[in-house]
């Protein structure tokens, strides 16, 4: 646009001005100066603009890695949720029964007690054989048998303790499975879609998610800018964009180090604070290349924007 305007001035306005200067004299020169300074004043307003659309910072489709039946859904579409908030639960009756069984088995110590008693007995017998050996009353075969029996008894005690430990680990695994059946939100956000009803099956190899949660604070927007403009931007800096003609402060989150070979542009990602959810995802966002050279005050307050319904 700037090029076309300059071409118009060079081809039309300037020749006309110089042809009419001898005829009209000083008044014409004054008018020409006014026109020239007006032209300079509107040049910044003719800067190239780039537009994109506001997007959620995260879109999370929540499901279960295990096939299961929905027991209860705790949220509805449109509910705001916090990180870790319980969204839904899958049926865990079978797992709870398995946990009770595994927990009881982990408490059993009869085999361990028996193995301890055997170790004690074998240890005492071997000690007696060693005393008899000193007086020459114990044969070598008896000493060998006594040592072997003691080693075997200790190994059986170790095995009993390991089995008890495995039963405790099995109970821990079942507890983890039960906890996985409690579906929680991984982010602060809004529930936008619930695809299933209570008593339906979800999870496993099913591709479709169960609940979708979107994070609307912050919002993000992606621009594809020419390299000369992107070179002025640095991650962490703030600049101003326009949303519905309102100036909004945005933080530069990412500037791609790669130029897209097809478009010749560089991807730039911005984040916009949206604590009160006044900005709706999907609104048009405009970036002007002139703002990259201005110092933007941080945390520009959002004004005159209607809250998101």
C-alpha positions in Angstrom: 0.0 0.0 0.0 2.9 2.4 0.8 4.4 1.6 -2.6 1.2 2.5 -4.4 0.8 5.7 -2.5 4.4 6.8 -3.3 3.8 5.9 -6.9 0.7 8.0 -7.0 2.5 11.0 -5.5 5.4 10.7 -7.9 3.3 10.2 -11.0 0.4 12.6 -10.3 0.7 15.0 -7.4 4.3 16.2 -7.8 4.1 17.0 -11.6 0.9 18.9 -11.0 2.4 20.9 -8.2 5.4 22.0 -10.2 3.3 22.9 -13.2 0.9 25.1 -11.2 3.6 26.7 -9.0 4.4 29.6 -11.4 0.7 30.3 -11.9 -0.5 30.4 -8.3 2.7 31.3 -6.4 3.0 31.4 -2.6 -0.6 30.2 -1.8 -0.1 27.1 -3.9 3.3 26.4 -2.1 1.6 26.7 1.3 -1.1 24.2 0.3 1.6 21.9 -1.1 3.4 21.9 2.2 0.2 21.2 4.1 -0.4 18.2 1.8 3.1 17.0 2.2 3.0 17.0 6.0 -0.4 15.4 5.9 1.1 12.7 3.8 3.9 12.1 6.3 1.4 12.0 9.2 -0.7 9.2 7.7 2.2 7.0 6.7 2.4 5.2 10.1 -1.3 4.5 9.9 -0.8 2.7 6.6 1.6 0.1 8.1 1.1 -3.5 7.1 -1.2 -5.4 9.5 -1.4 -9.1 10.2 -4.4 -10.9 11.6 -5.0 -14.2 13.3 -7.5 -15.7 15.7 -7.3 -16.2 19.5 -7.0 -19.8 20.5 -7.0 -21.7 23.9 -3.6 -22.2 25.4 -4.4 -25.9 25.8 -7.1 -28.3 24.5 -7.1 -31.5 26.5 -9.2 -34.6 25.6 -9.5 -36.6 28.8 -10.1 -40.4 28.8 -8.8 -43.5 30.5 -6.1 -45.9 29.3 -8.2 -48.8 30.5 -11.6 -49.9 29.2 -14.3 -49.1 31.8 -17.8 -48.1 32.5 -18.7 -44.6 33.6 -20.0 -44.6 37.2 -20.6 -40.9 37.8 -19.9 -37.6 36.0 -19.3 -34.7 38.4 -19.2 -31.8 35.9 -21.4 -30.3 33.1 -20.5 -28.5 29.9 -19.5 -25.0 30.7 -18.2 -25.6 34.2 -15.0 -24.0 35.2 -12.6 -26.5 36.7 -9.3 -26.4 38.6 -6.2 -28.5 38.2 -6.7 -31.9 39.9 -10.5 -31.4 40.2 -12.4 -34.7 39.9 -14.4 -34.8 36.7 -15.8 -38.3 36.5 -15.3 -41.8 37.9 -15.3 -45.2 36.3 -16.7 -48.3 38.0 -14.1 -49.8 40.3 -16.1 -52.4 42.2 -14.0 -55.3 40.9 -10.7 -53.5 41.6 -11.8 -52.7 45.1 -12.6 -56.4 45.8 -9.1 -57.3 44.4 -7.6 -54.6 46.6 -9.2 -56.0 49.7 -7.9 -59.5 48.8 -4.4 -58.3 48.1 -4.4 -56.2 51.2 -5.3 -59.2 53.4 -2.7 -61.4 51.7 -0.1 -58.7 52.3 -0.8 -58.9 56.0 -0.4 -62.7 56.2 2.9 -63.5 58.0 2.5 -67.2 58.7 5.0 -68.3 56.1 7.5 -65.8 57.3 7.1 -66.9 60.9 7.5 -70.5 59.9 10.6 -69.7 57.9 12.1 -67.8 60.8 11.5 -70.7 63.2 13.2 -73.1 60.7 16.2 -70.8 60.4 16.5 -70.6 64.2 16.3 -74.4 64.5 18.9 -75.0 61.7 21.2 -72.4 63.2 21.0 -74.0 66.7 21.7 -77.5 65.2 24.6 -76.3 63.2 26.1 -74.5 66.3 25.8 -77.8 68.2 27.6 -79.7 65.4 30.4 -77.2 65.5 30.9 -77.9 69.2 30.8 -81.6 68.6 33.4 -81.2 65.8 35.8 -79.6 68.3 35.8 -82.8 70.4 35.9 -85.0 67.3 32.4 -86.3 67.7 30.9 -84.9 64.5 31.5 -86.5 61.1 32.3 -84.3 58.1 29.1 -85.4 56.4 27.0 -84.1 59.3 28.8 -80.8 59.2 28.1 -80.4 55.5 24.5 -81.4 56.0 24.1 -78.9 58.8 25.5 -76.0 56.8 23.3 -76.9 53.8 20.2 -77.0 55.9 20.9 -73.6 57.4 21.5 -72.1 53.9 18.2 -73.6 52.7 16.3 -72.3 55.7 17.6 -68.8 55.2 16.7 -68.9 51.5 13.2 -69.9 52.4 12.9 -67.0 54.8 14.1 -64.6 52.2 11.6 -66.0 49.7 8.7 -65.7 52.2 9.6 -62.0 52.8 9.9 -61.3 49.1 6.4 -62.9 48.5 5.0 -60.7 51.2 6.6 -57.6 49.6 5.2 -58.6 46.2 1.7 -58.9 47.7 2.1 -55.3 49.1 3.2 -54.1 45.7 0.3 -55.8 44.1 -2.0 -53.9 46.4 -0.3 -50.7 45.5 -0.8 -51.4 41.8 -4.5 -52.0 42.4 -4.8 -48.7 44.3 -3.1 -46.9 41.4 -5.6 -48.5 39.0 -8.5 -47.3 41.2 -7.0 -43.8 41.2 -6.7 -43.8 37.4 -10.4 -44.5 37.2 -10.9 -41.1 38.8 -10.5 -38.7 35.9 -9.2 -35.3 37.0 -8.5 -32.1 35.1 -4.9 -31.6 34.2 -5.3 -27.8 33.8 -7.4 -24.9 35.0 -10.0 -24.4 32.4 -13.5 -24.8 31.1 -15.4 -28.1 30.2 -16.5 -27.6 26.6 -17.7 -31.1 25.7 -18.8 -34.3 27.3 -19.1 -37.1 24.8 -20.5 -39.9 26.9 -23.2 -40.5 29.4 -23.1 -42.4 32.7 -23.1 -46.2 32.3 -21.4 -46.0 28.9 -18.0 -47.6 28.2 -14.9 -45.5 27.5 -11.2 -45.9 27.2 -9.0 -48.7 25.9 -8.4 -48.5 22.2 -11.2 -46.0 21.6 -10.0 -43.0 19.8 -12.6 -40.5 20.9 -12.0 -38.6 24.2 -14.5 -38.5 27.0 -14.3 -34.9 28.3 -12.7 -31.9 26.7 -11.2 -29.2 28.9 -9.8 -26.0 27.3 -7.4 -23.6 29.1 -8.6 -20.0 28.4 -6.1 -18.2 30.6 -3.8 -17.4 29.0 -5.0 -17.4 25.4 -2.5 -17.8 22.6 -2.4 -16.4 19.0 -0.1 -17.4 16.2 1.1 -15.0 13.6 3.1 -15.7 10.4 5.3 -12.6 9.9 8.0 -11.5 7.4 11.5 -12.2 8.6 12.4 -8.5 8.9 9.5 -7.9 11.3 10.0 -11.2 13.3 13.7 -10.2 13.8 12.6 -7.3 15.9 10.8 -9.6 18.4 12.3 -11.5 21.3 10.8 -14.1 23.6 9.6 -12.6 26.9 9.0 -9.1 25.6 5.6 -7.5 25.5 3.9 -5.8 22.6 0.4 -4.5 21.8 -2.2 -6.2 19.6 -5.8 -5.3 18.9 -8.8 -7.4 19.6 -12.1 -5.9 18.5 -10.3 -2.5 18.2 -9.1 -2.7 21.8 -5.4 -2.5 22.5 -4.3 -5.6 24.4 -0.9 -6.4 26.0 0.6 -9.7 24.8 3.8 -11.6 25.7 6.0 -13.1 23.1 6.1 -16.8 23.9 7.9 -18.2 20.8 9.7 -17.0 17.7 10.5 -19.8 15.3 14.1 -20.0 14.2 13.0 -21.4 10.9 11.6 -19.6 7.9 8.7 -21.4 6.2 10.0 -22.3 2.8 6.5 -22.1 1.2 5.3 -18.8 2.6 8.6 -17.1 3.4 7.3 -16.2 6.9 8.3 -16.9 10.5 5.8 -18.3 13.1 5.4 -16.1 16.2 3.3 -17.2 19.2 1.9 -14.7 21.6 0.2 -15.3 25.0 -2.5 -13.0 26.3 -3.7 -12.9 29.9 -7.4 -13.7 30.3 -8.0 -14.2 34.0 -11.6 -13.0 33.9 -12.3 -14.8 30.6 -13.4 -11.5 29.0 -11.8 -12.5 25.7 -13.4 -15.3 23.8 -11.4 -17.8 21.9 -11.9 -17.4 18.1 -11.9 -13.6 18.2 -9.8 -11.8 15.5 -6.5 -10.4 16.7 -4.6 -7.8 14.7 -0.8 -7.1 14.8 0.7 -4.0 13.3 4.4 -3.9 12.4 4.8 -0.4 13.8 4.2 -1.6 17.4 7.3 -3.6 17.4 9.4 -0.4 17.6 7.4 1.1 20.5 7.9 0.6 24.2 4.8 -1.1 25.5 3.9 -0.8 29.2 3.6 -4.2 30.8 0.3 -5.7 32.0 -1.9 -3.4 29.9 -5.4 -3.6 31.3 -8.1 -4.9 29.1 -10.8 -2.3 28.7 -14.2 -2.0 27.0 -14.4 -5.7 26.2 -17.5 -7.5 27.1 -17.1 -10.6 29.3 -17.3 -13.9 27.5 -20.8 -15.4 27.7 
